[in-house]
Amino acid sequence: MIVFDMIVHGEVKETIRPISQRLHAMLAQVTEEARRLSALYGTPVQVHRRIIY
């Protein structure tokens, strides 16, 4: 399973587990969450992905 960590100022603020494992659906969900967090914190958000076995 692929999960995405949203990082703001060097701290992991949220971990997103996509509903679907389809790449197109994941991209849409992660992009929307990154925009939401950028607006919330007023600074760009870094997105790192990792795989959980």
Buried (B, 14 or more C-beta within 10 A) or exposed (E): EBEBBBBBEEEEEBEBEBEEEEEEEBEEBBEEBBEEBBEEEEEEBEBEEEEEE
